[in-house]
Amino acid sequence: MTLYYRFCRDFVGLLAKIFVGFKAEGLEKIPATGSVILASNHVSNFDPPFIGSGVKREMHFLAKSELFGKWYSKVAIEPLNTIPVKRGRFDRESYARAHEVVGSGGMLLLFPEGTRSRDGKLREGKTGAAKLSIETNSPVMPLGIRNSNRLKGAFLRRCPVRLVVGDPISPDPYIGMQPEKDALTAYTTEIMARIGDLLTR
């Protein structure tokens, strides 16, 4: 972990605790080492920094390619293990980089919905997280984040931002299942159901 990553994580974490009462539950469930895929719901642009500040282990992120090349991305996005993704189609290059991160024992944060939910409701998940988990034989850790899209209400802890970490999901039941499309669909359904359960706690 670079000093800059550690500084950003701790600085954002401090601000989040002071101003929006950010708390994370179940962090002890995340393995200290080894390949891990974090799969979370997505309701705000602030989800990645909140999650990154709560999880003490270094992680990698996926972000839409439109965010790169901006003045702020040089400080707040690009130096923090972020992989650009071209939206609207399957981005083979970004998937290959994500595969390399997880396959080499790293941790990657994904939002299976593929984009933010404007109304806060959990949407149908895409199969990328399931596919990556099966191909790298890595567990998926479901996450549920609440109130990150209501920061005015969360300010000074009136409506605190909460992150809940669920139990790991093993890809074992889906490895070798045929046809592959059915395996990915079933696995994704389980991942999204677990995320949905966390949002009710």
GUFISE-518099 format. One record per residue (C-alpha): chain; x, y, z; residue in three letters. Coordinates in Angstrom, 2 decimals, always signed. Last residue first. Layout:
N
+------+---------+---------+---------+------+
! vofi !       u !       v !       w ! zaza !
+------+---------+---------+---------+------+
!    A !       X !       Y !       Z !  Ala !
...
+------+---------+---------+---------+------+
//
This chain:
201
+------+---------+---------+---------+------+
! vofi !       u !       v !       w ! zaza !
+------+---------+---------+---------+------+
!    A !  -30.55 !   -4.59 !   +8.19 !  Arg !
!    A !  -32.73 !   -4.33 !   +5.08 !  Thr !
!    A !  -29.90 !   -3.28 !   +2.78 !  Leu !
!    A !  -27.92 !   -6.38 !   +3.72 !  Leu !
!    A !  -30.68 !   -8.63 !   +2.36 !  Asp !
!    A !  -30.54 !   -6.85 !   -1.01 !  Gly !
!    A !  -26.82 !   -7.47 !   -1.26 !  Ile !
!    A !  -27.39 !  -11.18 !   -0.60 !  Arg !
!    A !  -30.14 !  -11.28 !   -3.24 !  Ala !
!    A !  -27.85 !   -9.53 !   -5.72 !  Met !
!    A !  -25.09 !  -12.10 !   -5.23 !  Ile !
!    A !  -27.53 !  -15.03 !   -5.45 !  Glu !
!    A !  -29.03 !  -13.74 !   -8.70 !  Thr !
!    A !  -25.53 !  -13.20 !  -10.09 !  Thr !
!    A !  -24.67 !  -16.84 !   -9.34 !  Tyr !
!    A !  -27.84 !  -18.08 !  -11.04 !  Ala !
!    A !  -27.28 !  -15.93 !  -14.13 !  Thr !
!    A !  -23.61 !  -16.86 !  -14.40 !  Leu !
!    A !  -24.38 !  -20.56 !  -14.07 !  Ala !
!    A !  -27.20 !  -20.35 !  -16.61 !  Asp !
!    A !  -24.92 !  -18.65 !  -19.13 !  Lys !
!    A !  -22.25 !  -21.28 !  -18.58 !  Glu !
!    A !  -24.55 !  -24.09 !  -19.70 !  Pro !
!    A !  -23.43 !  -25.95 !  -17.79 !  Gln !
!    A !  -22.08 !  -25.77 !  -14.24 !  Met !
!    A !  -18.34 !  -26.34 !  -14.07 !  Gly !
!    A !  -17.84 !  -23.82 !  -11.29 !  Ile !
!    A !  -21.24 !  -22.69 !  -10.04 !  Tyr !
!    A !  -21.45 !  -24.48 !   -6.70 !  Pro !
!    A !  -17.79 !  -23.57 !   -5.99 !  Asp !
!    A !  -18.12 !  -19.80 !   -6.53 !  Pro !
!    A !  -18.12 !  -19.20 !   -2.77 !  Ser !
!    A !  -20.13 !  -16.31 !   -1.34 !  Ile !
!    A !  -18.52 !  -14.52 !   +1.58 !  Pro !
!    A !  -20.70 !  -13.39 !   +4.50 !  Asp !
!    A !  -22.05 !   -9.86 !   +4.41 !  Gly !
!    A !  -20.41 !   -6.47 !   +4.91 !  Val !
!    A !  -22.65 !   -3.58 !   +5.99 !  Val !
!    A !  -21.84 !   +0.06 !   +5.19 !  Leu !
!    A !  -23.82 !   +2.86 !   +6.81 !  Arg !
!    A !  -24.08 !   +6.58 !   +6.14 !  Val !
!    A !  -25.70 !   +8.34 !   +9.09 !  Pro !
!    A !  -29.01 !  +10.26 !   +8.78 !  Cys !
!    A !  -28.68 !  +13.14 !  +11.24 !  Arg !
!    A !  -24.97 !  +12.45 !  +11.61 !  Arg !
!    A !  -23.69 !  +16.01 !  +11.19 !  Leu !
!    A !  -24.58 !  +15.82 !   +7.51 !  Phe !
!    A !  -26.47 !  +12.61 !   +6.74 !  Ala !
!    A !  -29.58 !  +14.45 !   +5.56 !  Gly !
!    A !  -27.52 !  +16.57 !   +3.19 !  Lys !
!    A !  -25.54 !  +13.45 !   +2.29 !  Leu !
!    A !  -28.57 !  +11.51 !   +1.08 !  Arg !
!    A !  -27.05 !   +9.45 !   -1.74 !  Asn !
!    A !  -24.57 !   +7.83 !   +0.67 !  Ser !
!    A !  -27.64 !   +6.95 !   +2.74 !  Asn !
!    A !  -27.08 !   +3.16 !   +2.68 !  Arg !
!    A !  -24.29 !   +0.83 !   +1.55 !  Ile !
!    A !  -24.76 !   -2.94 !   +1.31 !  Gly !
!    A !  -21.79 !   -5.14 !   +0.57 !  Leu !
!    A !  -21.57 !   -8.72 !   -0.72 !  Pro !
!    A !  -18.14 !  -10.40 !   -0.48 !  Met !
!    A !  -17.54 !  -12.56 !   -3.55 !  Val !
!    A !  -15.10 !  -15.42 !   -3.17 !  Pro !
!    A !  -12.37 !  -16.14 !   -5.73 !  Ser !
!    A !  -12.01 !  -19.12 !   -8.05 !  Asn !
!    A !  -10.38 !  -16.84 !  -10.64 !  Thr !
!    A !  -12.70 !  -17.76 !  -13.52 !  Glu !
!    A !  -15.71 !  -18.27 !  -11.25 !  Ile !
!    A !  -15.30 !  -14.98 !   -9.41 !  Ser !
!    A !  -14.68 !  -13.01 !  -12.60 !  Leu !
!    A !  -17.80 !  -14.45 !  -14.22 !  Lys !
!    A !  -19.92 !  -13.77 !  -11.14 !  Ala !
!    A !  -18.69 !  -10.18 !  -10.90 !  Ala !
!    A !  -19.31 !   -9.59 !  -14.62 !  Gly !
!    A !  -22.84 !  -11.05 !  -14.66 !  Thr !
!    A !  -24.85 !   -7.82 !  -14.54 !  Lys !
!    A !  -27.15 !   -7.21 !  -11.61 !  Gly !
!    A !  -30.79 !   -6.20 !  -11.69 !  Glu !
!    A !  -31.46 !   -3.00 !   -9.78 !  Arg !
!    A !  -31.50 !   -2.24 !   -6.07 !  Leu !
!    A !  -33.67 !   +0.79 !   -5.37 !  Lys !
!    A !  -31.97 !   +4.08 !   -4.54 !  Gly !
!    A !  -34.06 !   +6.07 !   -7.02 !  Asp !
!    A !  -31.14 !   +7.04 !   -9.24 !  Arg !
!    A !  -29.50 !   +3.62 !   -9.02 !  Ser !
!    A !  -25.91 !   +4.24 !  -10.05 !  Arg !
!    A !  -24.39 !   +2.20 !  -12.85 !  Thr !
!    A !  -23.26 !   -1.33 !  -13.65 !  Gly !
!    A !  -25.69 !   -3.02 !  -11.27 !  Glu !
!    A !  -22.85 !   -5.38 !  -10.34 !  Pro !
!    A !  -20.90 !   -2.57 !   -8.62 !  Phe !
!    A !  -17.38 !   -3.93 !   -8.28 !  Leu !
!    A !  -14.58 !   -3.45 !   -5.75 !  Leu !
!    A !  -11.42 !   -5.50 !   -6.33 !  Leu !
!    A !   -9.08 !   -7.19 !   -3.86 !  Met !
!    A !   -5.75 !   -8.66 !   -4.89 !  Gly !
!    A !   -4.39 !  -12.21 !   -4.98 !  Gly !
!    A !   -2.84 !  -12.29 !   -8.45 !  Ser !
!    A !   -6.02 !  -13.53 !  -10.10 !  Gly !
!    A !   -7.99 !  -10.67 !   -8.58 !  Val !
!    A !   -5.76 !   -7.96 !  -10.02 !  Val !
!    A !   -5.13 !   -9.77 !  -13.31 !  Glu !
!    A !   -8.83 !  -10.39 !  -13.86 !  His !
!    A !   -9.53 !   -6.70 !  -13.25 !  Ala !
!    A !   -6.88 !   -5.82 !  -15.84 !  Arg !
!    A !   -8.37 !   -8.27 !  -18.34 !  Ala !
!    A !  -11.86 !   -6.92 !  -17.67 !  Tyr !
!    A !  -10.62 !   -3.38 !  -18.30 !  Ser !
!    A !   -9.10 !   -4.43 !  -21.63 !  Glu !
!    A !  -12.08 !   -6.50 !  -22.72 !  Arg !
!    A !  -14.56 !   -3.68 !  -22.25 !  Asp !
!    A !  -17.95 !   -5.27 !  -22.92 !  Phe !
!    A !  -20.10 !   -2.52 !  -24.35 !  Arg !
!    A !  -21.97 !   +0.63 !  -23.35 !  Gly !
!    A !  -19.38 !   +1.80 !  -20.84 !  Arg !
!    A !  -15.64 !   +2.03 !  -21.31 !  Lys !
!    A !  -14.06 !   +1.12 !  -17.99 !  Val !
!    A !  -11.04 !   +2.79 !  -16.42 !  Pro !
!    A !   -9.21 !   +0.87 !  -13.67 !  Ile !
!    A !   -8.54 !   +2.71 !  -10.40 !  Thr !
!    A !   -5.69 !   +1.77 !   -8.09 !  Asn !
!    A !   -5.78 !   +5.10 !   -6.25 !  Leu !
!    A !   -3.39 !   +7.27 !   -8.29 !  Pro !
!    A !   -5.98 !   +7.67 !  -11.12 !  Glu !
!    A !   -8.94 !   +8.78 !   -9.03 !  Ile !
!    A !   -8.52 !  +11.62 !   -6.54 !  Ala !
!    A !   -5.41 !  +13.52 !   -7.58 !  Val !
!    A !   -4.99 !  +13.10 !  -11.33 !  Lys !
!    A !   -8.75 !  +12.54 !  -11.57 !  Ser !
!    A !   -9.36 !  +16.07 !  -10.29 !  Tyr !
!    A !   -7.79 !  +17.72 !  -13.32 !  Trp !
!    A !   -9.73 !  +15.48 !  -15.71 !  Lys !
!    A !   -7.99 !  +12.84 !  -17.81 !  Gly !
!    A !  -10.11 !  +10.01 !  -16.44 !  Phe !
!    A !  -13.72 !  +10.42 !  -15.33 !  Leu !
!    A !  -15.10 !   +9.56 !  -18.76 !  Glu !
!    A !  -13.47 !   +6.12 !  -18.48 !  Ser !
!    A !  -16.10 !   +4.95 !  -16.02 !  Lys !
!    A !  -14.58 !   +3.68 !  -12.80 !  Ala !
!    A !  -13.45 !   +0.26 !  -11.53 !  Leu !
!    A !  -11.66 !   +0.08 !   -8.21 !  Phe !
!    A !   -8.69 !   -1.70 !   -6.67 !  His !
!    A !   -8.28 !   -2.45 !   -3.00 !  Met !
!    A !   -5.89 !   -1.96 !   -0.11 !  Glu !
!    A !   -7.09 !   -3.52 !   +3.16 !  Arg !
!    A !   -8.54 !   -1.21 !   +5.77 !  Lys !
!    A !  -12.05 !   -1.27 !   +4.36 !  Val !
!    A !  -13.99 !   +1.76 !   +5.59 !  Gly !
!    A !  -12.11 !   +4.39 !   +3.60 !  Ser !
!    A !  -12.43 !   +2.44 !   +0.35 !  Gly !
!    A !  -16.15 !   +1.91 !   +0.95 !  Ile !
!    A !  -16.77 !   +5.61 !   +1.50 !  Phe !
!    A !  -14.46 !   +6.59 !   -1.37 !  Pro !
!    A !  -16.17 !   +4.15 !   -3.77 !  Pro !
!    A !  -19.75 !   +5.03 !   -2.73 !  Asp !
!    A !  -19.33 !   +8.79 !   -3.13 !  Phe !
!    A !  -20.61 !   +8.77 !   -6.70 !  Asn !
!    A !  -23.88 !   +7.63 !   -5.18 !  Ser !
!    A !  -26.47 !   +4.83 !   -5.21 !  Val !
!    A !  -24.46 !   +1.70 !   -6.04 !  His !
!    A !  -25.08 !   -1.72 !   -4.49 !  Asn !
!    A !  -21.90 !   -3.55 !   -3.62 !  Ser !
!    A !  -19.80 !   -6.50 !   -4.77 !  Ala !
!    A !  -16.34 !   -6.87 !   -3.20 !  Leu !
!    A !  -14.25 !   -9.46 !   -5.04 !  Ile !
!    A !  -11.49 !  -11.10 !   -3.00 !  Val !
!    A !   -8.24 !  -12.85 !   -3.88 !  Ser !
!    A !   -5.93 !  -13.51 !   -0.97 !  Gly !
!    A !   -5.04 !  -11.75 !   +2.23 !  Thr !
!    A !   -6.75 !  -10.14 !   +5.23 !  Ala !
!    A !  -10.02 !  -11.89 !   +4.37 !  Pro !
!    A !  -13.11 !   -9.65 !   +4.72 !  Ile !
!    A !  -15.38 !  -10.93 !   +7.49 !  Lys !
!    A !  -13.79 !   -8.62 !  +10.06 !  Glu !
!    A !  -15.34 !   -5.69 !   +8.21 !  Leu !
!    A !  -18.77 !   -6.80 !   +9.42 !  Gly !
!    A !  -20.20 !   -3.36 !  +10.11 !  Glu !
!    A !  -18.99 !   -0.03 !   +8.73 !  Ala !
!    A !  -19.86 !   +3.34 !  +10.21 !  Lys !
!    A !  -20.06 !   +6.81 !   +8.68 !  Phe !
!    A !  -21.41 !   +9.46 !  +11.02 !  Gly !
!    A !  -21.88 !  +11.92 !   +8.16 !  Val !
!    A !  -19.59 !  +14.78 !   +9.19 !  Phe !
!    A !  -17.08 !  +13.37 !  +11.66 !  Ile !
!    A !  -16.97 !   +9.74 !  +10.53 !  Lys !
!    A !  -16.81 !  +10.62 !   +6.84 !  Ala !
!    A !  -14.12 !  +13.25 !   +7.40 !  Leu !
!    A !  -11.95 !  +10.74 !   +9.27 !  Leu !
!    A !  -12.47 !   +8.01 !   +6.67 !  Gly !
!    A !  -11.64 !  +10.40 !   +3.85 !  Val !
!    A !   -8.35 !  +11.28 !   +5.55 !  Phe !
!    A !   -7.53 !   +7.65 !   +6.43 !  Asp !
!    A !   -8.10 !   +6.34 !   +2.93 !  Arg !
!    A !   -6.40 !   +9.29 !   +1.26 !  Cys !
!    A !   -3.32 !   +8.98 !   +3.50 !  Phe !
!    A !   -3.10 !   +5.21 !   +3.03 !  Arg !
!    A !   -3.34 !   +5.55 !   -0.76 !  Tyr !
!    A !   -0.68 !   +8.26 !   -0.73 !  Tyr !
!    A !   +1.64 !   +6.22 !   +1.49 !  Leu !
!    A !   +1.43 !   +3.36 !   -1.01 !  Thr !
!    A !   +0.00 !   +0.00 !   +0.00 !  Met !
+------+---------+---------+---------+------+
//
